[in-house]
Amino acid sequence: MRKITAQLFISLDGVVEAPDQWHFPYFNDEMSAAVSAVLGKVDTLLLGRKTYDSFAGAWPEREAAGGEDASFAKTLGDARKIVVSRQRLEFTWRNSELLQGDLVEAVTALKNEPGGPIGMSGSVSIVRRLIDAGLLDELHLMVHPIAVRKGERLFDDGAPVPLRLLSSQTFTTGVLNLLYAPAPSPGAVGYDDVETRMS
């Protein structure tokens, strides 16, 4: 079965909205390498419409310009891009298609197809739905040392989401690169259960 990995920029207070307004001062070679390590190795990208529009508005031009990031831009261009949207879209970026049918059913089928890893960037509402459906295999969070204090947060109201930390890395900017996987519920533990450990 294919693995789905989501990678998100997130503030210290959990905000994931509009990272273009607070993220760039922390972008360096370490973060570039971490992004490439995930998105540069997938053969399929699963994207929401807003994220797709942002990518399609930037990466084809960067590939054509032939600059330092042209190789990475080509990798993204060559990948199959599946866009989640309720609207019919006109695609200008090669290898792009609209996801057909119900999200959970379509992604379940996608995971069972032959192929390599599936990557996600941004597309927070889709990430949440895949977590709730048990379809997300890995969650990369780049935690920036800033409290944005307004905007959409990764986890909204709902049931707890237990996660298991697989790896962590601290960049020189203070950004934490954290890799999580889904975990079983830790069970019901109350104060009486831990009281003896506090004495």
C-alpha positions in Angstrom: 0.0 0.0 0.0 1.2 3.5 -0.9 2.2 5.9 1.9 0.7 9.4 2.3 2.8 12.1 3.9 1.6 15.6 4.7 4.1 18.4 5.3 3.0 21.7 6.9 4.5 24.9 8.2 3.0 25.6 11.6 3.4 28.3 14.2 4.1 27.7 17.9 0.5 28.3 18.6 -0.8 25.9 16.0 -1.6 28.3 13.2 -1.2 27.0 9.6 -3.1 29.7 7.7 -1.2 32.1 5.4 2.4 30.9 6.1 3.5 33.4 3.4 2.9 36.1 6.0 5.2 34.7 8.8 7.2 31.7 7.4 9.8 33.2 5.1 12.2 34.7 7.7 12.8 31.1 8.9 13.4 29.5 5.5 17.0 28.4 5.1 19.0 25.6 3.5 18.0 23.2 6.3 14.4 23.7 5.6 14.8 23.5 1.9 16.5 20.1 2.3 13.7 18.9 4.5 11.0 20.0 2.0 12.9 18.3 -0.8 13.3 15.2 1.2 9.5 14.8 1.3 8.1 16.4 -1.8 11.1 15.6 -4.0 10.6 11.8 -3.6 6.9 11.5 -4.3 5.4 10.5 -7.6 1.9 11.8 -6.7 0.8 15.1 -5.1 -2.6 15.4 -3.5 -3.5 19.1 -3.2 -6.4 21.3 -2.3 -7.4 23.9 -4.9 -5.8 26.9 -3.1 -2.5 25.1 -2.7 -2.7 23.8 -6.3 -3.3 27.4 -7.6 -0.3 28.6 -5.5 2.0 25.9 -6.8 0.8 26.1 -10.4 1.3 29.9 -10.3 4.9 29.6 -9.3 6.7 26.3 -10.0 6.2 26.0 -13.8 7.8 29.5 -14.2 10.7 28.5 -11.9 11.3 25.3 -13.9 11.3 27.4 -17.2 13.7 30.0 -15.6 16.3 27.3 -15.0 17.4 28.7 -11.7 18.7 26.9 -8.6 15.3 25.4 -7.8 14.6 24.3 -11.4 15.4 20.7 -10.7 12.9 20.6 -7.8 10.3 22.4 -9.9 10.7 19.8 -12.6 10.2 17.0 -10.1 6.9 18.7 -9.0 5.9 19.2 -12.6 6.6 15.5 -13.5 4.6 14.2 -10.5 1.0 13.3 -10.9 -1.1 16.0 -9.3 -4.5 15.2 -8.0 -6.6 18.3 -7.0 -9.5 18.1 -4.5 -12.1 20.7 -5.5 -15.9 20.9 -5.8 -15.4 23.1 -8.9 -14.5 22.1 -12.4 -11.0 23.4 -13.1 -8.9 24.2 -16.2 -5.4 22.9 -15.6 -2.4 24.6 -17.1 0.3 22.6 -15.2 1.1 19.3 -16.8 0.0 16.0 -15.2 -2.8 17.6 -13.3 -6.3 16.1 -12.8 -9.4 16.5 -10.7 -10.1 14.0 -7.9 -13.2 12.1 -8.8 -15.9 11.1 -6.3 -15.8 11.0 -2.6 -12.5 12.0 -1.0 -12.1 9.1 1.4 -13.1 6.5 -1.2 -10.9 8.0 -3.9 -7.9 8.3 -1.6 -8.4 4.8 -0.3 -8.3 3.6 -3.9 -5.3 5.7 -4.7 -3.3 4.2 -1.8 -4.1 0.7 -3.2 -2.9 1.6 -6.7 0.7 0.7 -7.7 3.1 3.5 -7.3 5.4 5.4 -5.0 4.8 7.8 -2.1 2.0 10.4 -2.1 2.8 13.8 -0.8 0.8 16.7 0.5 1.7 20.3 1.3 -0.7 22.7 2.9 -4.4 21.7 2.1 -5.2 21.6 5.8 -8.9 20.7 5.6 -7.9 17.6 3.5 -5.2 16.7 5.9 -7.7 16.7 8.8 -10.2 14.6 6.9 -7.5 12.0 6.0 -6.3 11.9 9.6 -9.9 11.3 10.8 -10.3 8.6 8.2 -7.1 6.9 9.2 -5.5 7.4 5.8 -2.6 9.7 6.6 0.6 7.7 7.3 3.0 10.5 8.3 2.6 14.1 9.4 5.7 16.4 9.0 5.3 19.6 11.1 7.8 22.4 10.8 7.1 24.3 14.0 8.2 27.9 13.7 9.3 29.8 16.9 6.6 32.4 16.5 3.1 32.8 17.9 0.9 34.2 15.1 -2.1 34.6 17.3 -4.7 34.6 14.6 -5.7 32.3 11.7 -6.8 28.7 11.1 -5.1 26.1 13.3 -4.3 22.6 12.3 -6.5 20.9 14.8 -9.9 22.3 15.3 -12.7 21.2 17.6 -13.2 17.4 17.6 -11.9 14.2 19.0 -8.3 13.9 20.3 -5.7 12.9 17.7 -3.0 10.7 19.3 0.3 10.8 17.5 3.7 9.1 17.9 6.9 11.1 17.4 9.2 9.3 14.9 12.0 11.9 14.6 12.9 15.4 15.5 15.4 17.9 14.2 16.2 21.5 15.3 17.2 24.0 12.7 19.6 26.9 13.4 16.6 29.2 13.0 14.9 27.5 15.9 12.4 25.7 13.7 11.6 22.2 14.9 11.2 19.6 12.1 8.9 17.0 13.7 7.8 13.8 12.1 4.7 12.0 13.5 2.7 8.9 12.7 -0.8 8.0 13.9 -0.8 6.2 17.3 -3.4 4.2 19.2 -5.3 6.0 22.0 -3.2 6.1 25.2 -6.4 5.0 27.1 -8.1 6.6 30.0 -5.6 7.8 32.6 -6.5 10.0 35.5 -4.7 11.8 38.3 -5.0 8.8 40.6 -3.1 6.7 38.1 -0.1 9.0 38.1 -0.2 10.2 41.7 2.3 7.7 42.9 4.8 8.8 40.3 4.7 12.4 41.6 5.7 11.5 45.2 
